[in-house]
């Protein structure tokens, strides 16, 4: 089984400094859903790992978040793809949980659920916290230049092993060429 763990905001959809608070505000990045659909058709498991502190901040409700994810899944289904699971941390940055990226808790839970060896799992993010969490969990890390990726690519804390590509579609091209 091939397993890909993707961040949501800035990787799959446009990011907003004021948070994605409704399905109306959720807009897929060009080519991202098509890339996920290609992974689905190639037999990959695709999981989203996302910090969603907007819940803890009271900026949106669990129903709003469900509607956002339903919109994402519906648009993906129209392209012949799907996301197998969505893991999210609803906690505020100072909550002290281990599921909030850059801590690896969410990734460790995903690895456990799918009984996947970390070194075989590929992860994509656009920020240092995404890459750090995946790296600490032992996964292969890929940075996209969408979202916060342009800024993150020059961060001195970025692990040397990270692969950098312009978009999720470019990352998926690399994976499907290698497999």
NORNORNOR-V445510 format. One line per field, one symbol per residue. psi: psi as a letter, one per 30 degrees, with the letter a starting at -180 (. if undefined). Layout:
# NORNORNOR-V445510
psi=???
This chain:
# NORNORNOR-V445510
psi=kkkkkkldkfeelklkfgljfleefjkkkkfeeeeeeeeefggkkkkkjkkiffeffgflleeeeeeeeeeeeeeeefggllkeljkljfllegfglgfkkglgeeeeeeeeeghkkeffkkkklgleeeeeeeeefglkkkklglbgeeeefgkffkkffkkkleleeeeeeeefef.
